[in-house]
Amino acid sequence: MSVSSAATTPSRNRKLWETASRLDSAVERYTVGEDPTLDRRLLRYEVYGSLAHAAGLARIGVLSQRDHRALRKALARLLVRPEAFFITRAQEDIHTAVEQHLTRALGEAGMRIHAGRSRNDQVQTDLRLYLKDRLLGLHARTCEAAEAWRLFGARSARVLMPGYTHLQRAMPSTLGHWAASHAEAFLENARLLRCAFDEVDVCPLGSGAGYGVPLPLPRAYVARLLGFARVQRNTLRVQTSRPRLEAVVLSALAVLARDAGVLADDLRLFATAEFGFLRLPEAFTTGSSIMPQKRNPDVVELTRARACLFPGWLQQALSIGTLPSGYHRDYQLTKGPLMAAIETADEMLEILSRLPGPMKVDAARCRAALTEGLLATHKALALVREGVPFREAYRRVAEQARAGEAGARPAGRVDLPDYPGAPGDPGFKALGLERRREARWSLRGRRRLEKVFRRLLSGKGA
């Protein structure tokens, strides 16, 4: 289709919101910010949102069937080579870039696509589809990490080692029990990511700039086309809730990162020469520029450091979100922290999933650290079984410990508590069952989402 000059001139080099012919270049740079770079990640979701919106406009007669077909084909072609699509600073964002592309390709049909929507509900639609997609991926990665550490724990189930409180040797445990605790942490975080997904799974289209539009938009129909679980009812609440939803996702990621940081610090500590319980794979360490013998645990240290970034990203979203009702341009600045957190979490999970497979265990060093003094609680409870009140038993054993009687000798026979979850039975089978349940959830979600996207591109859903 040829493009007439009358169709292209009004939108050429203009942003969707622009009415004046001249913009101060410094102001433009300041307001555009990182959006041309960040928004390239949203191309898929801008296309899917536009396909659903166009189907809704066709349903109420605002778009002709001919224009609808032309728009659907032009939008689908954008995903053939998405890496070739760029956003100029003059265009500012993905929304302007896609609309100008449609106008160049289709003329007036391309200019009709924006009827009934605002950049405000466009960006929210893009971000929520992006978040659903990425949360499913992060959930699957979290399940992979849980399984990797469960399997490592099962291999190390009989490796005795001290359990620590205050970083002091406390009671006997096993390396398997320690690894199972981290596998369980990953599963807890998988459930948290599911909660974040449920919060995000709500369709904002039709809210406009917060007050709806004087068109009979079929909001429920469009939400079904996009695969959302429901419509976000109140149009004003759609705009006010943007930083909240981003904070919900960032909260889940901050908790996940916190647990990943604990695991990373454990690994760094246990791999030191002073502990020597574990040996990190050489591929996960680096050398020293001056000391030839050194192998440094940079990967786990950087994982620990990256975990510290998430509270800051969360705080940015929370702080920017404390504004009066309605849309504010401040919200533009939460996109960067949100995407940075998602990318960083994905990288951390990939590393932590790969690490335990080739990691070596020094079972002898673990066992040697288990001394007789760690059996003090066992001795006190043995007296309890003989009828001695616990406080009296505690006092007797404490006096022996203070007297230094044999406390530093290697521990002899060690009986571990074997009820579910204790060191003698960390529950590897139960962890495996839970991991499979969680993995099925993200797999089903992935299949549903990809089916939604395929139907939108084919036009069958409309």
C-alpha positions as CSV (number, residue, x, y, z in Angstrom):
1,M,0.0,0.0,0.0
2,S,1.4,3.4,-0.9
3,V,1.7,6.0,1.8
4,S,0.3,9.5,1.1
5,S,2.1,12.6,2.3
6,A,-1.1,13.7,4.0
7,A,-1.0,10.5,6.1
8,T,2.7,10.7,7.0
9,T,3.4,14.4,7.5
10,P,1.5,14.8,10.8
11,S,3.3,11.9,12.5
12,R,6.8,12.2,10.9
13,N,9.3,12.7,13.7
14,R,6.5,13.5,16.1
15,K,6.0,11.7,19.4
16,L,2.4,10.5,20.2
17,W,1.9,13.3,22.7
18,E,3.6,16.1,20.7
19,T,1.6,19.1,19.5
20,A,4.3,21.8,19.1
21,S,6.6,21.9,16.1
22,R,9.7,22.6,18.1
23,L,11.2,21.0,21.2
24,D,14.1,22.2,23.2
25,S,16.9,19.6,22.5
26,A,18.1,19.5,26.1
27,V,14.6,19.0,27.4
28,E,14.0,16.3,24.9
29,R,17.2,14.4,26.0
30,Y,16.2,14.8,29.6
31,T,12.6,13.5,29.2
32,V,13.4,10.7,26.7
33,G,16.0,9.2,29.0
34,E,16.7,5.5,28.5
35,D,13.4,4.6,26.9
36,P,14.7,4.1,23.3
37,T,17.1,1.4,24.6
38,L,14.8,-0.2,27.2
39,D,11.7,-0.2,25.0
40,R,13.3,-2.5,22.4
41,R,12.7,-5.3,24.9
42,L,9.0,-4.5,24.7
43,L,8.5,-4.8,20.9
44,R,6.8,-8.2,21.1
45,Y,4.4,-7.0,23.8
46,E,3.6,-3.8,21.9
47,V,2.7,-5.9,18.9
48,Y,0.5,-8.3,20.9
49,G,-1.2,-5.4,22.7
50,S,-1.8,-3.6,19.5
51,L,-3.2,-6.7,17.8
52,A,-5.7,-7.2,20.7
53,H,-6.6,-3.5,20.7
54,A,-7.2,-3.5,17.0
55,A,-9.4,-6.5,17.3
56,G,-11.4,-4.7,19.9
57,L,-11.8,-1.6,17.7
58,A,-12.9,-3.8,14.8
59,R,-15.5,-5.5,17.1
60,I,-17.1,-2.1,17.9
61,G,-16.9,-0.8,14.3
62,V,-14.2,1.8,14.8
63,L,-11.9,-0.2,12.4
64,S,-13.1,-1.7,9.2
65,Q,-12.4,-5.3,8.6
66,R,-10.1,-4.3,5.8
67,D,-8.1,-2.0,8.0
68,H,-8.0,-4.6,10.7
69,R,-6.6,-7.2,8.4
70,A,-3.9,-4.8,7.1
71,L,-2.9,-3.8,10.6
72,R,-2.7,-7.4,11.8
73,K,-0.4,-8.4,8.9
74,A,1.8,-5.3,9.3
75,L,2.1,-5.9,13.1
76,A,2.9,-9.6,12.6
77,R,5.7,-8.7,10.1
78,L,7.5,-6.7,12.9
79,L,8.2,-9.9,14.7
80,V,9.8,-11.6,11.7
81,R,13.1,-9.8,12.4
82,P,12.6,-8.0,15.7
83,E,16.4,-7.3,16.0
84,A,16.1,-5.0,13.0
85,F,13.6,-2.7,14.7
86,F,15.1,0.4,16.3
87,I,13.7,3.3,18.2
88,T,15.1,6.8,17.5
89,R,15.4,9.4,20.2
90,A,13.1,11.5,18.1
91,Q,10.5,8.8,18.4
92,E,11.2,8.5,22.2
93,D,9.5,5.1,22.8
94,I,8.2,1.9,21.4
95,H,4.6,3.2,21.1
96,T,5.5,6.1,18.8
97,A,8.0,3.9,16.8
98,V,5.4,1.2,16.1
99,E,2.6,3.7,15.2
100,Q,4.9,5.6,12.8
101,H,5.9,2.3,11.2
102,L,2.3,1.4,10.7
103,T,1.5,4.8,9.3
104,R,4.4,4.6,6.8
105,A,3.3,1.1,5.8
106,L,-0.5,1.6,5.7
107,G,-1.3,5.3,5.6
108,E,-4.6,6.2,7.3
109,A,-5.1,2.7,8.7
110,G,-2.0,3.1,10.7
111,M,-3.2,6.4,12.1
112,R,-6.4,4.8,13.3
113,I,-4.8,2.3,15.7
114,H,-4.5,4.7,18.6
115,A,-8.2,5.4,18.9
116,G,-9.4,4.5,22.4
117,R,-6.1,4.1,24.1
118,S,-3.4,6.3,25.7
119,R,0.3,5.8,26.0
120,N,-0.5,5.2,29.7
121,D,-2.4,2.1,29.2
122,Q,-0.2,1.0,26.3
123,V,2.9,1.0,28.4
124,Q,1.1,-0.8,31.2
125,T,-0.1,-3.5,28.8
126,D,3.4,-3.9,27.4
127,L,5.0,-4.1,30.9
128,R,2.4,-6.6,32.2
129,L,2.8,-8.9,29.3
130,Y,6.6,-8.6,29.6
131,L,6.4,-9.3,33.3
132,K,4.2,-12.4,32.8
133,D,6.6,-13.7,30.3
134,R,9.7,-13.1,32.4
135,L,8.1,-14.2,35.7
136,L,7.3,-17.6,34.1
137,G,10.9,-17.8,33.0
138,L,12.3,-16.9,36.4
139,H,9.9,-19.3,38.1
140,A,11.2,-22.1,35.8
141,R,14.8,-21.1,36.6
142,T,14.1,-21.1,40.3
143,C,12.7,-24.7,40.0
144,E,15.9,-25.7,38.2
145,A,18.0,-24.2,41.0
146,A,16.0,-26.0,43.6
147,E,16.5,-29.3,41.8
148,A,20.2,-28.8,41.3
149,W,20.7,-28.2,45.0
150,R,18.3,-31.0,46.0
151,L,20.4,-33.5,43.9
152,F,23.6,-32.2,45.4
153,G,22.1,-32.6,48.9
154,A,21.0,-36.1,48.1
155,R,24.6,-37.0,47.0
156,S,25.9,-35.5,50.3
157,A,23.3,-36.8,52.6
158,R,25.7,-38.9,54.7
159,V,28.5,-36.3,54.9
160,L,28.6,-35.2,58.5
161,M,29.5,-31.6,59.3
162,P,28.9,-29.1,62.0
163,G,25.8,-27.0,62.0
164,Y,26.5,-23.4,62.9
165,T,24.8,-20.6,64.9
166,H,26.5,-17.2,65.2
167,L,29.1,-18.8,62.9
168,Q,30.1,-21.0,65.8
169,R,30.0,-24.7,65.8
170,A,26.7,-25.7,67.4
171,M,25.3,-29.2,66.7
172,P,25.9,-32.1,64.3
173,S,24.4,-31.8,60.9
174,T,25.1,-33.0,57.3
175,L,26.1,-31.3,54.1
176,G,22.9,-32.8,52.6
177,H,20.8,-31.0,55.3
178,W,22.5,-27.7,54.5
179,A,22.0,-28.1,50.7
180,A,18.3,-29.1,51.2
181,S,17.7,-25.9,53.1
182,H,18.8,-23.9,50.0
183,A,16.7,-26.2,47.8
184,E,13.7,-25.4,50.0
185,A,14.5,-21.7,49.9
186,F,14.3,-21.8,46.1
187,L,10.9,-23.5,46.2
188,E,9.6,-20.9,48.7
189,N,10.7,-18.2,46.2
190,A,9.0,-20.0,43.4
191,R,5.8,-19.7,45.3
192,L,6.5,-16.0,45.8
193,L,7.0,-15.5,42.1
194,R,3.6,-17.2,41.5
195,C,2.0,-14.6,43.8
196,A,3.7,-11.8,41.9
197,F,2.5,-13.3,38.6
198,D,-1.1,-13.4,39.9
199,E,-0.9,-9.7,40.8
200,V,0.4,-8.8,37.3
201,D,-2.1,-11.0,35.4
202,V,-4.7,-8.2,35.0
203,C,-5.5,-6.3,31.9
204,P,-5.2,-2.5,31.9
205,L,-6.4,-1.8,28.3
206,G,-9.4,0.5,28.1
207,S,-8.3,2.7,31.0
208,G,-6.9,5.3,28.7
209,A,-5.1,8.0,30.7
210,G,-7.0,6.9,33.8
211,Y,-10.6,8.0,33.0
212,G,-11.6,5.8,30.2
213,V,-12.7,7.0,26.7
214,P,-16.1,7.8,25.2
215,L,-16.1,4.6,23.2
216,P,-17.8,1.3,24.1
217,L,-14.5,-0.6,24.4
218,P,-14.9,-4.4,24.8
219,R,-12.4,-4.6,27.7
220,A,-13.3,-8.2,28.8
221,Y,-12.9,-9.4,25.2
222,V,-9.5,-7.7,24.7
223,A,-8.4,-9.1,28.1
224,R,-9.3,-12.6,26.9
225,L,-7.4,-12.2,23.6
226,L,-4.3,-11.2,25.6
227,G,-4.6,-14.1,28.0
228,F,-5.1,-12.0,31.1
229,A,-7.0,-13.6,34.0
230,R,-9.2,-10.6,34.5
231,V,-9.8,-6.9,33.7
232,Q,-8.5,-4.3,36.2
233,R,-11.8,-2.7,36.8
234,N,-11.3,0.9,37.9
235,T,-9.7,2.9,35.2
236,L,-8.1,5.3,37.6
237,R,-6.7,2.5,39.7
238,V,-4.9,1.1,36.6
239,Q,-2.7,4.2,36.5
240,T,-2.1,4.5,40.3
241,S,-1.3,0.8,40.6
242,R,1.7,0.8,38.2
243,P,4.4,1.4,40.7
244,R,2.7,-0.9,43.1
245,L,2.7,-3.9,40.7
246,E,6.3,-3.2,39.9
247,A,7.1,-3.1,43.6
248,V,5.3,-6.4,44.1
249,V,7.6,-8.0,41.5
250,L,10.7,-6.3,42.9
251,S,9.7,-7.4,46.4
252,A,9.6,-11.1,45.2
253,L,12.9,-10.7,43.4
254,A,14.5,-9.0,46.4
255,V,13.6,-11.9,48.7
256,L,14.8,-14.4,46.1
257,A,18.1,-12.4,45.8
258,R,18.5,-12.3,49.6
259,D,18.3,-16.1,49.7
260,A,20.7,-16.4,46.8
261,G,23.1,-14.1,48.6
262,V,23.0,-16.3,51.7
263,L,23.8,-19.4,49.6
264,A,26.6,-17.5,47.8
265,D,28.2,-16.4,51.2
266,D,27.9,-20.0,52.5
267,L,29.8,-21.2,49.4
268,R,32.5,-18.6,49.7
269,L,33.0,-19.5,53.4
270,F,32.9,-23.3,53.0
271,A,35.4,-23.1,50.1
272,T,38.1,-21.2,52.1
273,A,41.2,-23.1,53.2
274,E,40.1,-22.5,56.8
275,F,36.9,-24.5,56.3
276,G,37.8,-26.6,53.2
277,F,34.4,-28.4,53.1
278,L,33.9,-27.6,49.4
279,R,35.9,-27.0,46.3
280,L,34.4,-24.7,43.8
281,P,34.7,-25.7,40.1
282,E,37.6,-24.1,38.5
283,A,35.4,-22.6,35.8
284,F,33.6,-20.6,38.6
285,T,36.8,-19.1,40.0
286,T,39.4,-16.6,38.7
287,G,43.1,-16.2,39.2
288,S,45.2,-13.5,40.8
289,S,47.2,-11.0,38.8
290,I,50.2,-11.3,41.2
291,M,49.8,-14.6,43.2
292,P,50.1,-17.6,40.9
293,Q,48.6,-20.1,43.4
294,K,45.3,-18.2,44.0
295,R,41.9,-19.3,42.8
296,N,39.4,-16.6,43.8
297,P,35.6,-17.2,44.3
298,D,34.6,-14.2,42.2
299,V,31.4,-15.8,40.9
300,V,29.9,-16.4,44.3
301,E,31.2,-13.0,45.6
302,L,29.6,-11.2,42.7
303,T,26.4,-13.2,43.3
304,R,26.5,-12.0,46.9
305,A,27.1,-8.4,45.7
306,R,24.4,-8.5,43.1
307,A,21.9,-9.6,45.8
308,C,22.6,-6.3,47.6
309,L,21.3,-4.3,44.6
310,F,17.7,-5.5,44.8
311,P,16.6,-3.6,47.9
312,G,17.7,-0.4,46.2
313,W,15.7,-1.2,43.1
314,L,12.7,-1.9,45.2
315,Q,13.1,1.3,47.2
316,Q,13.2,3.3,43.9
317,A,9.8,1.8,42.9
318,L,8.3,2.4,46.3
319,S,9.6,6.0,46.6
320,I,8.5,7.0,43.1
321,G,5.1,5.4,43.8
322,T,4.2,7.7,46.7
323,L,2.3,10.3,44.5
324,P,-1.3,11.5,44.3
325,S,-3.8,9.4,42.2
326,G,-3.4,9.4,38.5
327,Y,-0.5,9.1,36.1
328,H,2.8,11.0,36.7
329,R,5.8,11.1,34.4
330,D,7.8,10.0,37.4
331,Y,6.7,6.5,36.7
332,Q,8.9,6.4,33.6
333,L,11.9,6.0,35.9
334,T,10.7,2.7,37.4
335,K,11.1,0.8,34.1
336,G,14.9,0.7,34.3
337,P,15.2,-0.7,37.8
338,L,12.5,-3.2,37.1
339,M,14.2,-4.6,34.0
340,A,17.6,-4.5,35.6
341,A,16.3,-6.6,38.5
342,I,14.7,-9.1,36.2
343,E,17.9,-9.5,34.1
344,T,20.1,-9.8,37.2
345,A,17.9,-12.3,38.9
346,D,17.9,-14.5,35.7
347,E,21.7,-14.4,35.6
348,M,22.1,-15.3,39.2
349,L,19.7,-18.2,38.9
350,E,21.5,-19.5,35.9
351,I,24.9,-19.5,37.7
352,L,23.5,-21.0,40.9
353,S,21.7,-23.8,38.9
354,R,25.0,-24.8,37.2
355,L,27.3,-24.6,40.1
356,P,26.5,-27.6,42.3
357,G,26.8,-30.2,39.6
358,P,30.7,-30.1,39.2
359,M,31.3,-29.0,42.8
360,K,33.6,-31.2,44.9
361,V,33.1,-32.2,48.6
362,D,35.9,-32.9,51.0
363,A,34.0,-35.3,53.3
364,A,37.0,-35.9,55.5
365,R,37.4,-32.1,56.3
366,C,33.7,-31.9,57.0
367,R,33.8,-34.9,59.4
368,A,37.0,-33.6,61.1
369,A,35.3,-30.4,62.1
370,L,32.7,-32.4,64.0
371,T,34.1,-32.5,67.6
372,E,32.9,-34.1,70.8
373,G,31.8,-30.7,72.1
374,L,29.0,-30.5,69.5
375,L,27.3,-33.5,71.2
376,A,26.6,-31.5,74.3
377,T,22.9,-31.2,73.6
378,H,22.8,-35.0,72.8
379,K,24.3,-35.6,76.2
380,A,21.9,-33.4,78.0
381,L,18.9,-35.1,76.4
382,A,20.4,-38.5,77.2
383,L,20.2,-37.5,80.8
384,V,16.6,-36.3,80.3
385,R,15.7,-39.8,79.0
386,E,17.0,-41.1,82.3
387,G,14.6,-38.9,84.2
388,V,16.9,-35.9,85.0
389,P,15.0,-32.5,84.5
390,F,16.2,-30.7,81.5
391,R,17.6,-27.7,83.4
392,E,19.6,-29.9,85.7
393,A,20.9,-32.0,82.7
394,Y,21.8,-28.7,80.9
395,R,23.7,-27.5,84.0
396,R,25.7,-30.7,84.3
397,V,26.7,-30.8,80.7
398,A,27.6,-27.1,80.7
399,E,29.9,-27.6,83.6
400,Q,31.7,-30.4,81.8
401,A,32.0,-28.2,78.7
402,R,33.5,-25.3,80.7
403,A,36.0,-27.7,82.3
404,G,37.2,-28.6,78.8
405,E,36.6,-32.3,79.2
406,A,37.3,-33.9,75.8
407,G,35.3,-31.2,73.9
408,A,37.9,-30.8,71.2
409,R,38.3,-34.5,70.4
410,P,36.8,-35.8,67.2
411,A,33.2,-36.8,67.8
412,G,32.6,-40.6,67.9
413,R,29.2,-42.0,67.0
414,V,26.7,-39.3,66.0
415,D,22.9,-40.0,66.0
416,L,21.0,-37.4,64.0
417,P,17.3,-36.6,64.5
418,D,15.5,-38.3,61.7
419,Y,12.0,-36.8,61.7
420,P,11.0,-35.1,58.5
421,G,13.2,-32.0,57.8
422,A,15.8,-32.8,60.4
423,P,19.4,-33.6,59.5
424,G,18.8,-37.3,59.5
425,D,15.9,-36.9,57.0
426,P,16.1,-33.6,55.0
427,G,13.1,-34.7,52.9
428,F,14.7,-35.0,49.5
429,K,11.7,-37.0,48.1
430,A,9.2,-34.4,49.3
431,L,11.4,-31.6,47.9
432,G,11.4,-33.4,44.5
433,L,7.6,-33.7,44.5
434,E,7.2,-30.1,45.4
435,R,9.7,-29.1,42.7
436,R,7.8,-31.1,40.1
437,R,4.5,-29.4,41.1
438,E,6.0,-26.0,40.8
439,A,7.7,-26.8,37.5
440,R,4.4,-28.0,36.0
441,W,2.8,-24.6,36.9
442,S,5.4,-22.6,35.0
443,L,5.3,-25.1,32.1
444,R,1.5,-24.8,31.8
445,G,1.7,-21.0,32.0
446,R,4.4,-20.9,29.3
447,R,2.3,-23.0,27.0
448,R,-0.8,-20.9,27.6
449,L,1.0,-17.7,27.0
450,E,2.7,-18.9,23.8
451,K,-0.7,-20.1,22.6
452,V,-2.2,-16.7,23.2
453,F,0.6,-15.0,21.3
454,R,0.3,-17.5,18.3
455,R,-3.5,-16.9,18.2
456,L,-3.1,-13.1,18.2
457,L,-0.6,-13.3,15.3
458,S,-2.8,-15.6,13.3
459,G,-6.0,-13.6,14.0
460,K,-7.8,-16.8,15.0
461,G,-8.5,-15.5,18.5
462,A,-10.3,-12.4,17.1
